[in-house]
């Protein structure tokens, strides 16, 4: 298909497609002339992935580029590619990590160990969780890591199924892409469900107070 059809079928403007080509997010099509190329279904799939990461996941172009590099590097084992995807979605530079969360970070590490969750030492998520716990405590929320046990139990079961589903994909690229989309989109869905539950809970209490 030509770039105009690629744009129509993917829902991405021609200008954006050309930009993604220049930025290396999208591989070029098969050249048919000096200034013409044809594109495949794989290009549609990649464009939808890019737009999902940017529009829904809120990732910057640089983060999308780094994340897609992990998807495309065939020499990287699947587990390591999954790790690169997770880390790329929430990268925390050593230079910008808060210095006042050491106690919370130690608690997070102990909690992870108690759950037998083996996390790479450079993973950003433990730092993020420690920062969030420390912030809650500064606002007088009596937060302990064990408060997350019940939700962690549920998440552990669902993510087990999610990883098994991704790794059952017919090829490595599809597996990593599935994990990437699942991480970005499902996390947003879970956040929205929690917000709906908060509003519903507030409504029930409000109604009860007027009866």
C-alpha positions as CSV (number, residue, x, y, z in Angstrom):
1,X,0.0,0.0,0.0
2,X,1.1,3.6,-0.6
3,X,1.6,6.0,2.3
4,X,-1.8,7.6,1.7
5,X,-3.5,4.2,2.2
6,X,-1.3,3.5,5.2
7,X,-2.4,6.8,6.7
8,X,-6.1,6.1,6.1
9,X,-6.0,2.5,7.5
10,X,-3.9,3.4,10.5
11,X,-5.6,6.7,11.4
12,X,-2.2,8.4,11.5
13,X,-1.6,11.5,9.3
14,X,0.9,11.3,6.5
15,X,2.9,14.1,8.2
16,X,3.2,12.0,11.4
17,X,4.2,8.9,9.5
18,X,7.0,10.8,7.8
19,X,8.0,12.2,11.2
20,X,8.2,8.7,12.7
21,X,10.2,7.5,9.7
22,X,12.7,10.3,10.3
23,X,12.9,9.6,14.0
24,X,13.5,5.9,13.4
25,X,10.3,4.7,15.1
26,X,9.0,3.2,11.9
27,X,11.0,1.3,9.3
28,X,10.9,2.4,5.7
29,X,8.7,0.8,3.2
30,X,9.9,-1.1,0.1
31,X,11.2,1.4,-2.4
32,X,9.4,1.4,-5.8
33,X,10.9,4.7,-7.0
34,X,13.2,7.4,-5.8
35,X,10.5,9.1,-3.8
36,X,7.9,6.3,-3.5
37,X,7.6,3.2,-1.3
38,X,5.0,0.6,-0.4
39,X,4.1,-0.4,3.1
40,X,2.7,-3.6,4.7
41,X,0.4,-4.7,7.4
42,X,3.4,-4.7,9.8
43,X,3.6,-0.9,9.3
44,X,0.0,-0.5,10.3
45,X,0.6,-2.6,13.4
46,X,3.7,-0.6,14.3
47,X,1.9,2.7,13.8
48,X,-1.0,1.6,16.1
49,X,1.6,0.6,18.7
50,X,3.4,4.0,18.4
51,X,0.1,6.0,18.7
52,X,-1.0,3.9,21.7
53,X,2.3,4.5,23.5
54,X,2.2,8.3,22.8
55,X,-1.6,9.0,23.1
56,X,-2.6,6.6,25.8
57,X,0.6,5.8,27.5
58,X,1.9,9.4,27.5
59,X,5.4,8.4,26.5
60,X,7.8,10.9,24.9
61,X,9.3,10.2,21.5
62,X,12.6,9.4,23.1
63,X,11.0,6.9,25.4
64,X,9.1,5.3,22.6
65,X,12.3,5.0,20.6
66,X,14.1,3.3,23.4
67,X,11.2,1.0,24.2
68,X,10.8,0.0,20.5
69,X,14.6,-0.7,20.3
70,X,14.1,-3.4,23.0
71,X,11.2,-4.8,21.0
72,X,13.2,-5.0,17.8
73,X,16.5,-6.3,19.1
74,X,16.4,-10.0,18.3
75,X,19.6,-10.7,20.2
76,X,17.9,-9.7,23.5
77,X,16.3,-12.7,25.4
78,X,12.5,-12.3,25.8
79,X,12.7,-11.9,29.6
80,X,15.4,-9.2,29.2
81,X,13.3,-7.5,26.5
82,X,10.3,-7.5,28.9
83,X,12.6,-5.9,31.5
84,X,13.8,-3.2,29.1
85,X,10.2,-2.4,28.2
86,X,9.2,-2.1,31.9
87,X,12.2,0.0,32.8
88,X,11.8,2.2,29.7
89,X,8.2,3.0,30.6
90,X,9.2,4.5,34.0
91,X,12.9,5.3,33.9
92,X,14.4,6.9,36.9
93,X,17.8,8.5,36.5
94,X,20.2,8.0,39.4
95,X,20.8,11.7,39.3
96,X,17.1,12.6,39.9
97,X,16.2,10.0,42.5
98,X,14.9,11.5,45.7
99,X,17.4,11.4,48.6
100,X,14.8,11.3,51.3
101,X,13.2,8.0,50.6
102,X,15.9,5.6,51.9
103,X,13.7,4.2,54.7
104,X,10.7,3.7,52.4
105,X,13.0,2.1,49.8
106,X,14.4,-0.4,52.3
107,X,10.8,-1.3,53.3
108,X,9.9,-1.8,49.6
109,X,12.9,-4.1,49.2
110,X,11.9,-6.1,52.3
111,X,8.3,-6.3,51.0
112,X,9.5,-7.6,47.6
113,X,11.6,-10.2,49.3
114,X,8.7,-11.3,51.5
115,X,6.6,-11.9,48.4
116,X,9.5,-13.7,46.7
117,X,9.4,-11.2,43.8
118,X,12.8,-11.1,42.1
119,X,13.3,-7.6,40.6
120,X,16.4,-6.4,38.9
121,X,18.5,-4.0,41.0
122,X,18.3,-1.2,38.4
123,X,14.5,-1.4,38.1
124,X,12.8,2.0,38.5
125,X,9.6,0.7,40.0
126,X,10.9,0.1,43.6
127,X,12.1,3.7,43.6
128,X,8.8,5.0,42.4
129,X,6.8,2.9,44.9
130,X,9.1,4.1,47.7
131,X,8.6,7.7,46.6
132,X,4.8,7.3,46.6
133,X,4.8,5.7,50.0
134,X,7.0,8.4,51.4
135,X,4.7,11.1,49.9
136,X,1.6,9.5,51.4
137,X,3.2,9.5,54.8
138,X,4.0,13.1,54.5
139,X,0.3,13.8,54.0
140,X,-0.4,11.7,57.2
141,X,-1.7,8.6,55.4
142,X,-0.8,5.7,57.7
143,X,0.7,3.6,54.9
144,X,2.5,0.3,55.3
145,X,3.7,-1.9,52.5
146,X,1.6,-4.7,53.8
147,X,-1.4,-2.6,53.0
148,X,-0.7,-3.5,49.4
149,X,-0.7,-7.3,50.0
150,X,-4.4,-7.9,49.0
151,X,-4.1,-6.0,45.7
152,X,-0.7,-7.5,45.0
153,X,-2.2,-11.0,45.4
154,X,-4.8,-10.1,42.7
155,X,-2.3,-8.4,40.4
156,X,0.1,-11.3,40.8
157,X,-2.5,-13.7,39.4
158,X,-3.5,-11.5,36.5
159,X,0.0,-10.7,35.5
160,X,1.0,-14.4,35.5
161,X,-1.8,-14.9,33.0
162,X,-0.7,-11.8,31.1
163,X,2.9,-13.0,30.8
164,X,1.9,-16.5,29.8
165,X,-0.4,-15.1,27.1
166,X,2.4,-12.8,25.8
167,X,5.0,-15.5,25.7
168,X,2.6,-17.8,23.8
169,X,2.7,-15.4,20.9
170,X,3.9,-16.9,17.6
171,X,7.1,-14.8,17.5
172,X,9.3,-12.8,19.8
173,X,8.4,-9.4,18.5
174,X,4.7,-10.1,18.9
175,X,5.3,-11.3,22.5
176,X,7.2,-8.1,23.5
177,X,4.6,-5.9,21.8
178,X,1.8,-7.7,23.6
179,X,3.5,-7.2,26.9
180,X,4.1,-3.5,26.1
181,X,0.5,-2.8,25.1
182,X,-0.7,-4.8,28.1
183,X,1.4,-2.8,30.5
184,X,0.6,0.6,29.1
185,X,-3.1,0.1,28.4
186,X,-4.1,-2.2,31.2
187,X,-2.4,0.0,33.8
188,X,-4.5,3.0,32.6
189,X,-7.6,0.8,32.7
190,X,-6.9,-0.2,36.3
191,X,-6.4,3.4,37.3
192,X,-9.7,4.4,35.7
193,X,-11.5,1.5,37.5
194,X,-10.1,2.7,40.8
195,X,-11.3,6.3,40.1
196,X,-14.8,5.0,39.3
197,X,-14.8,3.0,42.5
198,X,-13.8,6.1,44.5
199,X,-16.6,8.1,43.0
200,X,-19.1,5.3,43.6
201,X,-18.0,4.9,47.3
202,X,-18.3,8.7,47.8
203,X,-21.8,8.6,46.3
204,X,-22.9,5.7,48.6
205,X,-21.7,7.5,51.7
206,X,-23.3,10.8,50.5
207,X,-26.6,9.1,49.9
208,X,-26.4,7.3,53.3
209,X,-25.9,10.6,55.1
210,X,-29.1,12.0,53.6
211,X,-31.3,9.1,54.6
